[in-house]
Amino acid sequence: MTKQMTDAYIVAATRTPIGKSGRGVFRNTRPDDLLVAALQGAMAQVPTLDPKAIEDAIIGCAMPEGEQGLNVARIAALLAGLPNSVGGVTVNRFCASGLTALQMAADRIRVGEADVMIAGGCESMSMVPMTGNKPSFNPSVFFKDENVGIAYGMGMTAEKVAQQWKVSREDQDAFALASHQKALAAIAAGEFADEITPVEVVDRSPDLSGGGVIEKRRTVSIDEGPRADTSLEGLGKLKAVFAAKGSVTAGNSSQTSDGAGALIVASEAACKRFDLKPLARFVSFASRGVPPEIMGIGPIEAIPAALRYAGLKQDDMGWIELNEAFAAQALAVLNALQIDRSRVNPMGGAIALGHPLGATGAIRAATVVHALHRKNLKYGMITMCVGTGQGAAGIIERI
């Protein structure tokens, strides 16, 4: 007997602010605690929902080890106060982990196996480095030419994309400047307020006179990355960091970051039962593989597939969050698909706002959900390239 597919609706969407890794506001905040804040923020948006109705929490994390290991999805769900009956699974598609978590949660509902699901992502690049604490590549990666692209650093892949798609250093720097300018304007206008759950940070230091510990508490409510002093002149002075005569710099690359995001997805039956207001419908998702050495072009393959599954055209997308892993790859995608740039990252992207790897897909999904309502737009897309050569794209519809 064939079951009829049902729709999956996003009924809550939020994220933490994004902090700079290393010396930023969340340098001493555990990623599971950031995820707890996001989960609690999402639950606060649906006060009529019985938490016992939630069947599972699917959480993306690109480096699920150390402070974000041990199945961070289940641990954070428990720490957030959700019932023991709520399961948890951590998934990894590197930069698209959070978006994949949303797709998996929606699919469980669409095939009739669940009525309420949590999706999200978390990453602390302050506590867990880019390649993890103990990277160990298969030797075939280094000794077989057909596999060597797997071992390329992300910056080198961006250099190869810049060369192959003829993206100039000047265009990359101009794109980076625009990212900061748009992000700063959006912060000043309060456009991120609806999607952000503020996080209380506790800073502890020794009390040398009294022998105790001094605690200072502060609330973080805005993204830390955007820089008002960014200029074309300043960006132009930065040296290429991945190739001697390259064009990819720290200034036109995404920032390493800390953050988390969470969304609650429900069936139509659950929306009626718990009086939940759907914010958006999850429409489609696609992932595609590309050569690892030019991983940044992944969205060129994933975007048309997601549109085809949805029965939509590129021009139907009113808002597109294209993750700015590097200006070079973002521009290659924009140019190759001839995307209307006015619809892409209207509030800045990862170059300014930061890119906490496995959390970014969930974070940017929250951005799209709220932006569609604020701007009265119908369809939005989240898309990103993925390390080792993948692209992913998801489409949602405002309700």
VOGU-3710 file (C-alpha; in Angstrom, 3 decimals, decimal comma):
1> mtkqmtdayi> 0,000/0,000/0,000  1,462/3,364/-1,050  1,356/6,195/1,460  0,515/9,680/0,283  3,258/12,221/0,918  2,395/14,950/3,404  3,822/18,436/3,754  6,448/19,395/6,324  6,130/22,856/7,861  8,726/24,898/9,702
11> vaatrtpigk> 6,962/26,275/12,790  9,980/27,712/14,636  13,379/28,924/13,458  16,130/30,590/15,420  19,864/30,796/15,862  22,473/32,112/18,214  24,582/35,090/17,302  27,773/34,059/15,482  31,047/34,644/17,306  34,573/34,796/15,946
21> sgrgvfrntr> 36,617/31,716/16,690  39,735/31,908/18,798  39,290/35,177/20,681  35,619/35,851/20,102  32,646/36,125/22,427  32,006/32,360/22,492  35,610/31,224/22,832  34,841/29,725/26,251  31,261/28,660/25,480  30,796/24,998/24,678
31> pddllvaalq> 29,105/24,169/21,361  26,579/21,936/23,108  25,635/24,906/25,294  25,203/27,069/22,184  22,947/24,382/20,784  20,994/24,252/24,052  20,353/27,997/23,720  19,131/27,548/20,142  16,889/24,606/21,073  15,360/26,509/23,972
41> gamaqvptld> 14,897/29,546/21,748  13,055/27,453/19,173  10,825/25,883/21,823  9,966/29,341/23,161  8,498/30,179/19,747  5,946/27,351/20,032  4,590/27,528/23,610  1,532/25,419/22,759  3,602/22,469/21,539  3,771/19,496/23,893
51> pkaiedaiig> 7,515/18,603/23,980  6,577/14,939/24,292  5,262/15,101/20,728  8,797/15,672/19,395  10,084/12,398/18,017  13,712/13,138/17,213  16,366/15,840/17,034  18,638/15,737/13,984  21,666/17,990/14,403  24,433/18,754/11,927
61> campegeqgl> 28,062/19,074/12,986  31,084/19,085/10,678  33,622/17,967/13,286  31,602/15,877/15,761  34,306/15,257/18,333  35,679/16,774/21,526  33,223/19,224/23,057  30,762/18,559/20,229  31,212/14,803/20,140  29,451/11,923/21,915
71> nvariaalla> 26,289/12,495/19,820  25,890/16,178/20,598  22,289/16,052/19,319  21,077/13,778/22,094  23,168/15,444/24,794  21,970/18,950/23,911  18,349/17,794/23,710  18,581/16,496/27,268  20,467/19,551/28,536  17,816/21,769/26,932
81> glpnsvggvt> 15,185/20,133/29,130  13,438/18,132/26,428  11,801/14,882/27,576  13,790/11,639/27,639  11,494/10,416/24,868  13,056/12,842/22,356  15,813/11,062/20,460  18,910/12,603/18,956  21,235/11,887/16,046  24,229/13,862/14,801
91> vnrfcasglt> 24,824/14,026/11,031  27,797/15,223/9,024  27,897/16,662/5,521  30,589/19,158/6,490  29,380/22,688/5,637  25,909/21,477/4,629  25,357/19,444/7,807  22,748/21,809/9,242  20,854/21,991/5,952  20,983/18,213/5,609
101> alqmaadrir> 19,585/17,886/9,135  16,621/20,044/8,090  16,094/17,942/4,964  16,191/14,696/6,963  13,746/16,013/9,566  11,358/17,224/6,865  11,588/13,922/5,013  10,612/11,946/8,126  7,436/14,017/8,260  6,798/13,937/4,517
111> vgeadvmiag> 6,823/10,136/4,421  4,544/9,913/7,459  7,052/8,565/9,983  6,897/11,549/12,336  4,708/14,526/13,185  7,157/16,809/15,005  10,928/16,940/14,519  13,805/19,194/15,518  16,548/20,086/13,046  19,644/22,143/13,653
121> gcesmsmvpm> 23,391/22,468/13,703  26,222/23,517/15,989  29,938/24,153/15,679  32,667/25,668/17,821  35,728/26,321/15,720  37,291/27,810/18,846  37,239/24,429/20,580  37,453/21,961/17,684  39,799/22,880/14,801  38,876/22,741/11,126
131> tgnkpsfnps> 40,119/19,185/10,528  39,410/17,883/14,011  41,793/17,057/16,806  43,376/14,054/15,094  43,117/14,254/11,306  44,075/11,019/9,577  43,746/10,828/5,795  43,683/7,529/3,966  47,156/7,128/2,368  45,520/6,715/-1,060
141> vffkdenvgi> 44,561/10,375/-0,863  48,211/11,370/-1,123  49,648/8,658/-3,320  47,065/8,280/-6,075  46,700/11,257/-8,393  42,986/10,695/-8,937  42,360/11,100/-5,184  44,753/13,880/-4,253  42,068/16,574/-4,530  40,449/15,138/-1,398
151> aygmgmtaek> 43,420/16,392/0,618  43,366/19,917/-0,794  42,808/22,624/1,756  39,689/24,692/1,193  41,742/27,731/0,277  43,553/25,877/-2,474  40,244/24,720/-3,948  39,127/28,354/-3,984  42,291/29,325/-5,849  41,575/26,655/-8,456
161> vaqqwkvsre> 38,003/27,890/-8,850  39,215/31,476/-9,234  41,598/30,395/-11,983  39,178/28,132/-13,850  36,199/30,518/-13,658  38,379/33,604/-14,169  37,377/35,428/-10,984  39,693/38,381/-10,415  41,181/39,523/-7,112  39,436/42,869/-7,551
171> dqdafalash> 36,032/41,242/-7,926  36,658/39,048/-4,893  37,588/42,020/-2,714  34,601/44,048/-3,924  32,318/41,109/-3,115  33,838/40,849/0,362  33,368/44,555/1,033  29,722/44,328/-0,024  29,194/41,414/2,369  30,359/43,528/5,308
181> qkalaaiaag> 28,394/46,574/4,211  25,155/44,617/3,815  25,625/42,859/7,158  26,306/46,093/9,009  23,264/47,759/7,436  21,060/44,801/8,403  22,324/44,850/11,997  21,724/48,592/12,244  18,185/48,138/10,926  17,465/45,318/13,400
191> efadeitpve> 16,770/42,850/10,607  18,393/39,925/12,402  16,451/40,441/15,630  13,599/38,013/14,896  15,917/35,133/14,046  18,435/35,507/16,894  18,158/33,996/20,356  20,480/36,001/22,646  23,033/33,967/24,599  24,268/34,722/28,101
201> vvdrspdlsg> 28,041/34,372/28,347  29,774/33,847/31,664  33,397/35,000/31,921  35,344/33,695/34,906  38,636/34,966/36,289  40,564/34,337/39,510  40,020/36,676/42,438  43,641/37,021/43,518  42,818/38,990/46,634  39,932/36,881/47,906
211> ggviekrrtv> 41,023/33,515/46,588  37,737/32,862/44,779  36,399/33,180/41,257  34,990/36,344/39,752  32,054/35,823/37,399  30,978/38,407/34,877  27,805/37,829/32,859  26,881/39,485/29,591  24,288/38,896/26,929  25,379/38,483/23,303
221> sidegpradt> 22,654/39,390/20,831  24,402/40,417/17,586  26,894/38,793/15,246  30,499/39,597/15,987  32,047/39,297/12,540  31,045/42,348/10,456  33,703/45,079/10,435  32,866/48,717/9,902  36,487/49,502/9,013  36,554/47,171/6,001
231> sleglgklka> 37,606/48,964/2,824  38,771/48,065/-0,655  42,128/49,619/0,163  42,520/47,504/3,270  41,390/44,328/1,536  43,763/45,037/-1,318  46,755/45,104/1,023  46,163/41,586/2,305  48,449/38,894/0,949  47,217/35,694/-0,645
241> vfaakgsvta> 47,522/32,931/1,930  47,041/29,736/-0,071  49,164/30,292/-3,195  52,215/32,471/-3,781  50,638/34,278/-6,723  47,060/33,642/-5,726  44,061/35,877/-5,124  42,341/34,289/-2,116  43,029/36,146/1,130  41,761/36,145/4,689
251> gnssqtsdga> 39,675/39,177/3,743  37,753/37,558/0,889  37,251/34,222/2,653  34,632/33,210/5,216  35,431/33,700/8,875  35,965/30,722/11,171  33,232/30,975/13,767  31,156/29,588/16,628  27,362/29,276/16,588  24,237/27,133/16,492
261> galivaseaa> 20,785/27,083/14,906  17,557/25,165/15,464  14,258/24,698/13,648  11,100/22,803/14,548  9,317/20,991/11,728  5,751/19,680/11,991  3,083/17,955/9,939  -0,247/19,577/9,109  -1,919/17,304/11,672  0,499/18,426/14,397
271> ckrfdlkpla> -0,039/22,079/13,479  -3,780/21,649/13,972  -3,421/19,580/17,134  -1,098/22,017/18,896  -2,318/25,253/17,293  1,025/25,861/15,600  1,383/28,564/12,970  3,383/27,332/9,964  6,074/29,795/8,917  7,264/27,960/5,840
281> rfvsfasrgv> 6,869/24,732/3,916  9,925/22,652/3,131  9,741/22,234/-0,644  12,795/20,393/-1,945  16,433/19,483/-1,435  19,262/18,295/-3,658  22,880/17,329/-3,134  25,397/16,710/-5,883  29,054/15,708/-6,078  31,751/17,623/-7,950
291> ppeimgigpi> 35,538/17,173/-8,233  37,050/17,659/-4,738  39,734/20,057/-5,997  37,039/22,541/-7,121  34,539/21,848/-4,341  33,314/25,459/-4,360  31,268/24,980/-7,511  28,955/22,459/-5,843  25,912/24,780/-5,905  26,182/24,997/-9,704
301> eaipaalrya> 25,022/21,383/-9,779  22,765/21,324/-6,704  20,682/24,444/-7,396  19,206/23,314/-10,756  18,389/19,921/-9,248  16,562/21,420/-6,243  14,614/23,708/-8,584  13,691/20,794/-10,818  12,437/18,722/-7,867  10,340/21,697/-6,758
311> glkqddmgwi> 8,976/22,417/-10,238  10,257/25,982/-9,909  12,542/28,340/-11,780  15,512/30,308/-10,542  13,582/33,549/-10,971  10,952/32,244/-8,529  13,465/32,534/-5,688  12,901/35,837/-3,912  15,704/35,320/-1,387  18,835/33,184/-1,775
321> elneafaaqa> 21,344/32,475/0,978  24,439/31,330/-0,906  27,087/30,521/1,654  30,183/32,611/1,036  32,856/30,040/1,785  35,078/32,174/-0,435  34,289/35,145/-2,640  35,913/33,254/-5,519  33,515/30,322/-5,368  30,453/32,447/-4,637
331> lavlnalqid> 31,182/34,590/-7,691  31,833/31,515/-9,834  28,395/30,166/-8,894  26,667/33,510/-9,448  28,301/33,971/-12,831  27,818/30,407/-14,041  24,109/30,300/-13,189  23,517/34,006/-13,955  21,751/34,535/-10,646  20,223/37,927/-9,891
341> rsrvnpmgga> 22,676/39,267/-7,313  20,101/41,532/-5,691  18,415/38,394/-4,345  21,600/36,812/-2,972  22,689/37,382/0,628  20,853/40,710/0,997  22,034/40,917/4,622  25,598/39,815/3,985  27,121/36,364/4,037  29,778/34,256/5,686
351> ialghplgat> 32,638/36,579/4,726  31,157/39,144/7,116  28,872/37,108/9,378  31,000/33,997/9,792  30,744/30,330/8,924  30,487/27,896/11,855  30,698/24,927/9,464  28,043/22,352/10,420  25,773/25,003/11,950  25,656/27,330/8,954
361> gairaatvvh> 22,924/25,520/7,008  20,528/25,704/9,958  21,536/29,292/10,714  20,938/30,469/7,168  17,674/28,523/6,997  16,476/30,565/9,963  17,516/33,701/8,113  15,490/32,738/5,044  12,375/31,793/7,049  12,197/35,180/8,755
371> alhrknlkyg> 13,308/37,186/5,705  10,509/35,745/3,555  7,966/37,006/6,071  9,626/40,346/6,640  9,885/41,054/2,908  6,642/39,283/1,901  8,427/36,927/-0,497  7,177/33,493/-1,519  10,206/31,252/-2,093  13,686/31,155/-0,626
381> mitmcvgtgq> 16,757/28,988/-1,052  19,717/27,953/1,085  22,711/26,640/-0,847  26,341/25,882/-0,141  29,462/24,163/-1,330  30,856/21,292/0,714  34,388/20,081/1,406  35,621/17,045/-0,580  33,453/18,127/-3,494  29,726/18,455/-2,927
391> gaagiieri> 26,976/21,001/-3,288  23,635/21,211/-1,507  20,523/23,330/-1,972  17,194/23,484/-0,173  14,042/25,436/-1,042  11,319/26,654/1,311  8,015/28,441/0,716  6,563/31,138/2,966  3,195/30,249/4,467
//
